[in-house]
Amino acid sequence: MFGYVTVDKPELKVKEFYQYKAYYCGLCKTLKEEYGFQGRMTLTYDMTFLVVLLTSLYESETREISSRCPVHPVKKIPMLQNEITQYGARMNILLSFYHFADDWQDEKSMKGLAGIHLFKKKARKVCQEYPRQSKAIRVQLKKLSNLEKRQETDLDLVSGCFGELMAEIFVIREDVWEDYLRKFGFYLGKFIYIMDAYDDLEKDMEKGSYNPLKYLYESYGEDKEGYEKEVYDILLMMMAEASGAFEMLPCVKEAELLRNIIYSGVWSKYNKLKKERQEIKENHD
């Protein structure tokens, strides 16, 4: 469900792209330092964005280091780390643990069981440090699982679960920026959930798996353009609400990088899917 909140590289200045990469690599290194190789495997673009956003908002003191990694074993590369990076790493671990637990409970997935054993001890420690976020993730994923099991067709209801989950993660501190961060996280979370459903619809329909967009898709019958337009309008509305909340935050540092992600990067996968589906349609015609 993650991986949609990334940069639109062609629209970034070279300096901004390398700055983003330094945050990404810094989060990767933090995950490795605190949680080992398994921790590094949970790395996501979405949590990298969270680190950049909160670092900009709180003007956190950030240190730049140079280090090697498995992807770049020869040459040392620049990495950015701070207290927000540690927070992003811990939220990564929590999300991964509860995702594995959900997989095991719902599907008796061996991958889920293995993940539980790998991250249980690590997640327990994070839960003690961040009980509010931990409770939100646990409660909302359980609620979402129940809604999916009953084949809920109310898109607003099911996507709202993931929205509430992300809202609590974005609120690192309950302070003057809390309301805007919570609103931003809520609508971004809904966007991610709906985007994931849009991405997986064909695969889910072939497998007979639950997808919250299936009812909407079928309701349009042969009018697939109508379906596409409605999904786009829903996604656009989610990001309009999220960006409105973002613009209320005094983010100066990395502002252009953040806007690249919010106004363009989050649409990268959508645009790619649209292009691929259009090409398939043209070939069939």
C-alpha positions in Angstrom: 0.0 0.0 0.0 3.0 2.3 0.2 5.3 3.8 -2.4 3.0 6.4 -4.0 4.4 9.4 -2.2 7.6 10.1 -4.1 9.3 12.8 -6.2 8.6 13.7 -9.8 12.3 13.5 -10.7 12.1 15.1 -14.1 10.6 18.2 -12.5 13.2 18.5 -9.8 16.4 20.5 -9.8 19.4 18.3 -9.6 20.3 19.8 -6.2 16.8 19.1 -4.8 16.9 15.5 -6.1 20.2 14.8 -4.3 18.8 16.4 -1.2 15.8 14.1 -1.3 18.1 11.1 -1.9 20.2 12.1 1.1 17.1 12.0 3.3 16.1 8.7 1.9 19.6 7.2 2.4 19.7 8.7 5.9 16.4 7.0 6.8 17.8 3.7 5.4 20.9 4.0 7.5 18.9 4.8 10.6 16.8 1.7 10.1 19.9 -0.4 9.6 21.6 1.1 12.7 18.6 0.6 15.0 16.9 -2.5 13.6 19.4 -4.4 11.5 19.1 -5.6 8.0 15.4 -6.5 8.5 14.7 -2.9 9.5 16.3 -1.6 6.3 13.9 -3.8 4.3 10.9 -1.8 5.6 12.2 1.5 4.0 9.5 3.4 2.1 9.3 6.6 0.1 6.2 7.6 2.2 8.2 7.7 5.4 11.0 9.6 3.7 8.4 12.2 2.8 7.3 12.4 6.4 10.9 12.9 7.5 11.4 15.8 5.0 8.1 17.4 5.9 8.6 17.3 9.7 12.2 18.3 9.4 11.2 21.4 7.4 8.3 22.3 9.7 10.3 22.0 13.0 13.6 23.2 11.5 15.3 20.2 13.1 19.1 20.3 13.4 20.3 17.9 10.7 23.7 16.4 10.3 25.2 15.3 7.0 27.4 12.3 6.9 29.0 10.2 4.2 28.7 6.5 4.3 28.7 3.4 2.0 25.7 1.1 1.6 25.0 -2.2 -0.2 23.7 -0.3 -3.3 26.8 1.9 -3.4 29.5 -0.2 -1.8 32.5 1.6 -3.4 31.9 5.3 -3.1 30.6 7.0 0.1 27.3 8.9 -0.5 25.8 11.8 1.5 23.1 11.1 4.0 21.0 13.4 6.2 19.9 12.3 9.7 18.2 14.0 12.7 15.6 13.2 15.4 12.9 13.2 12.8 14.7 10.4 10.9 14.6 8.3 14.1 10.8 8.9 14.3 10.3 8.0 10.7 12.3 4.8 11.3 10.2 3.8 14.3 6.9 4.5 12.4 8.2 2.3 9.6 8.8 -0.5 12.0 5.3 -0.2 13.6 3.6 -0.1 10.2 5.5 -3.2 9.1 4.8 -5.2 12.2 1.1 -4.5 12.2 0.9 -5.2 8.4 2.5 -8.6 9.0 0.2 -9.3 11.9 -2.8 -8.4 9.8 -1.6 -10.7 7.0 -1.2 -13.6 9.4 -4.6 -13.0 11.0 -6.5 -12.6 7.8 -4.8 -15.0 5.4 -2.6 -17.2 7.7 0.3 -16.0 5.5 3.6 -17.6 6.4 5.3 -14.3 5.3 3.1 -12.6 7.9 4.0 -15.0 10.6 7.7 -14.6 9.8 7.3 -10.9 9.9 5.7 -11.0 13.3 8.6 -13.0 14.8 11.2 -10.6 13.2 9.6 -7.4 14.4 7.6 -8.3 17.5 10.4 -7.3 20.0 11.3 -4.2 18.0 7.7 -3.1 17.7 6.9 -3.6 21.4 9.6 -1.1 22.3 8.3 1.5 19.8 4.7 0.9 21.1 5.9 1.9 24.6 7.5 5.0 23.3 4.7 6.1 21.0 1.4 4.6 22.5 -0.9 7.1 20.7 0.5 6.3 17.2 0.7 2.6 18.0 -3.0 2.4 19.2 -4.1 4.3 16.1 -2.3 1.9 13.7 -3.6 -1.2 15.6 -7.2 0.1 15.9 -7.6 1.4 12.4 -6.0 -1.6 10.7 -8.4 -3.9 12.7 -11.4 -1.7 11.7 -10.2 -1.7 8.0 -9.8 -5.5 8.1 -13.4 -6.0 9.4 -14.7 -3.6 6.7 -12.9 -5.5 4.0 -14.1 -8.8 5.2 -17.7 -7.7 4.9 -17.0 -6.3 1.4 -17.8 -2.8 2.3 -18.7 -0.6 -0.7 -18.5 2.8 1.0 -15.2 4.1 -0.3 -15.2 7.0 2.1 -15.6 4.7 5.1 -12.8 2.2 4.2 -10.3 4.8 3.0 -11.0 6.9 6.2 -9.5 4.1 8.3 -6.2 4.5 6.6 -6.6 8.2 6.7 -7.0 8.2 10.5 -4.0 5.9 10.8 -1.8 8.3 8.8 -3.2 11.4 10.6 -1.8 10.1 13.9 1.6 9.2 12.4 2.0 12.7 10.9 1.4 14.3 14.4 4.8 13.8 16.0 3.9 16.4 18.7 0.6 17.6 19.9 1.2 21.3 19.5 0.1 24.3 17.5 0.6 22.5 14.1 -1.3 19.4 15.2 -4.6 20.1 13.4 -3.0 20.9 10.1 -0.7 17.9 10.3 -3.5 15.6 11.2 -5.7 16.9 8.3 -2.8 16.6 5.9 -2.1 13.0 7.0 -5.7 12.1 6.9 -6.3 13.1 3.3 -3.0 11.8 2.1 -3.8 8.5 3.8 -7.1 8.3 2.0 -5.3 9.2 -1.3 -2.8 6.4 -0.8 -5.5 3.8 0.0 -7.7 4.7 -3.0 -4.6 4.9 -5.3 -3.6 1.4 -4.1 -7.1 0.2 -4.9 -7.0 1.8 -8.3 -3.6 0.2 -9.0 -4.8 -3.3 -7.9 -8.3 -3.4 -9.3 -7.7 -5.6 -12.4 -5.6 -8.0 -10.4 -8.1 -8.2 -7.5 -11.1 -8.7 -9.9 -9.2 -11.6 -11.6 -8.5 -13.2 -8.2 -11.9 -12.5 -6.8 -10.3 -10.4 -4.0 -11.8 -7.5 -2.2 -11.3 -4.1 -3.8 -13.3 -1.0 -2.6 -13.4 0.4 -6.2 -15.0 -2.8 -7.6 -18.6 -1.6 -6.9 -17.9 1.8 -8.5 -16.2 0.2 -11.5 -19.1 -2.2 -12.1 -21.7 0.5 -11.7 -20.5 2.3 -14.8 -21.0 -0.8 -17.0 -19.4 -0.1 -20.4 -18.7 3.5 -19.5 -15.2 3.1 -18.3 -14.3 6.7 -19.1 -16.9 7.7 -16.6 -15.3 5.4 -14.0 -11.9 6.8 -14.7 -13.1 10.4 -14.4 -14.8 9.7 -11.1 -11.7 8.0 -9.6 -9.6 10.9 -10.8 -11.9 13.5 -9.3 -11.9 11.6 -5.9 -8.1 11.4 -5.9 -7.9 15.1 -6.9 -10.2 16.1 -4.0 -8.1 14.2 -1.5 -4.9 15.9 -2.6 -6.7 19.3 -2.7 -7.6 18.9 0.9 -4.1 17.7 1.8 -2.3 20.4 0.0 -4.6 23.0 1.5 -3.5 21.8 5.0 0.1 21.8 3.9 0.0 25.4 2.7 -1.0 26.4 6.3 2.3 25.0 7.6 5.4 27.4 7.7 7.6 25.0 5.7 10.5 27.1 4.2 13.4 24.7 4.1 12.9 22.1 1.4 9.7 23.8 0.3 10.2 23.2 -3.4 11.0 19.6 -2.8 7.9 19.1 -0.7 5.7 20.8 -3.3 7.2 18.7 -6.0 6.0 15.6 -4.2 2.6 16.9 -3.1 1.6 18.5 -6.4 3.3 16.2 -8.9 5.1 13.2 -7.4 2.1 11.6 -5.9 0.6 11.5 -9.4 3.5 9.7 -10.9 2.2 6.2 -10.5 -1.3 7.3 -11.5 0.0 8.8 -14.7 2.0 5.7 -15.5 -1.0 3.4 -15.0 -3.2 5.6 -17.2 -0.6 5.6 -19.9 -0.1 1.8 -19.8 -3.9 1.2 -19.8 -4.4 3.6 -22.7 -1.7 1.8 -24.7 -3.3 -1.6 -24.0 -6.7 -0.2 -25.1 -5.3 1.2 -28.3 -3.6 -2.1 -29.1 -6.8 -4.0 -28.6 -8.7 -1.6 -30.7 
